[in-house]
Amino acid sequence: MSSDGSAAECFVYITPPGAVEPVTAGRFELQAGRGGVPVGRFVYGRKYLERADAVPFDPFELKLADQTYETTALKGVFGALRDAGPDYWGRRVIERHAGKPRLGELDYLLRSPDDRAGALGFGLNQTPPAPRRQFNQTIQLPKLQQIADAIIADEDVKPDAAAEQIQELLLIGTSMGGARPKAVVEDDDGLWIAKFNRNDDRWNSARVEHAMLVLARTCGLTTAVSRVVGVGDRDVLLVKRFDREKTDAGYTRARMVSGLTLLRTDDSYDARDRWSYMLMVEELRRASAAPDADARELFRRMCFNALISNTDDHPRNHAIIARSRDWRLSPAYDLTPTAPVSQERRDLALVVGDQGRIANAENLTSQSARFLLAKPEAEAMVAEMEHSVRDRWYEIARGAGVSERDCGLISGAFVYPGFRAAAGA
């Protein structure tokens, strides 16, 4: 333990491809280095390295080898480990549960329950705990919504027999999905991430996000499966977890790392010089077992984000997964429109092309070769998606239950007037 009582080292577990039980893969320690800079060290266990089903945690940084890996980046936490930790919402719930405003980075990993994203787990015992068999069911959504509302409002949860259990169930470790309140729920088909509406949402976020996933599929994108369920007078978006597969023996788990890790960068302002679709596609082509197909898919995703003004397309909203030994681009998720004031120019979170982050047709196709697309093919792809979004967004939104009022609020997001302007204009 460190001097402040927080953990300084832990074991890292992994559920190998096709398995449902975790095994111990290695040990991670986090110490203060020179000048107080955190230093992280990881070593794979020799028994793990000898396993026939041993796989590395990520495609680049933590390769299978009998050596000690060291990093001072990301507060000393390797990207693949960070991706298995909590996001903003998860940290908030963990802090609420622990009664502390801030914890050490390793403590966040240890306090996240085992339904975190990907195939990794963390613990203080050399033997990994048995995988969780019981998940809260969709019938518990009303209670979960109530607890989420209380956490958002910083209110005390009313004491009852289920309160402690429900707070535990809200402690999900997924790093994919940002600040929106959510929890993991289960039905006969498997595990879903339940994303709750907030009282301060401008529109019904659950129905709008579901509509965007449907719209994306009409534009040729591969997306997460989703549906909306009513909870009293509220709606909840259920997004099927694509890093889990239900079997008779339990859940298999896919390895998963975020676009941040793929880019070897952080989500701080100073690190945003590497926030780029061009850099991401180059790393994706190196990691993917199907680089041509995944490069084209990422291009479509970039264009779709521009066409719906999804300015929240930051690297955490992109990921690669490995259900077997091979890595592939994950299905798209977190596709949400915004309604900016400007009609002439809109920017994405990542660099798009020669003119930086400008989200218009000319800039989208300016670096098409990096996506293994000839310029005419890329231009045709953009034009096809542009027509699909312009012609079908309203029909799909209304079909997904988005109200007429909310359609009015989001209408300015789609194929904005400046989309066909010259990038340098």
Sequence and secondary structure as in RCSB ss.txt:
>XXXX:A:sequence
MSSDGSAAECFVYITPPGAVEPVTAGRFELQAGRGGVPVGRFVYGRKYLERADAVPFDPFELKLADQTYETTALK
GVFGALRDAGPDYWGRRVIERHAGKPRLGELDYLLRSPDDRAGALGFGLNQTPPAPRRQFNQTIQLPKLQQIADA
IIADEDVKPDAAAEQIQELLLIGTSMGGARPKAVVEDDDGLWIAKFNRNDDRWNSARVEHAMLVLARTCGLTTAV
SRVVGVGDRDVLLVKRFDREKTDAGYTRARMVSGLTLLRTDDSYDARDRWSYMLMVEELRRASAAPDADARELFR
RMCFNALISNTDDHPRNHAIIARSRDWRLSPAYDLTPTAPVSQERRDLALVVGDQGRIANAENLTSQSARFLLAK
PEAEAMVAEMEHSVRDRWYEIARGAGVSERDCGLISGAFVYPGFRAAAGA
>XXXX:A:secstr
  TTS   EEEEEE  TT SS EEEEEEEEEE GGG EEEEEEE HHHHTSTT   SSSSSS S SSEEEE GGG
G  HHHHTTS  HHHHHHHHHHHT S   HHHHHHHS TT SSSEEEESSSS         BGGGHHHHHHHHHH
HHTT      TTHHHHHHHH     SSTTS EEEEEETTEEEEEEE  TT SS HHHHHHHHHHHHHHTT  B  
EEEEEETTEEEEEEE TTEEEETTEEEE EEEEHHHHHT  SSGGGGGG BHHHHHHHHHHHBSSHHHHHHHHHH
HHHHHHHTT TT  GGG EEEESSSSBEE  B        S SS  B SSB BTTBTB SHHHHHTTGGGGT  H
HHHHHHHHHHHHHHHHHHHHHHHHTT  HHHHHHHGGGSS GGGGS TT 
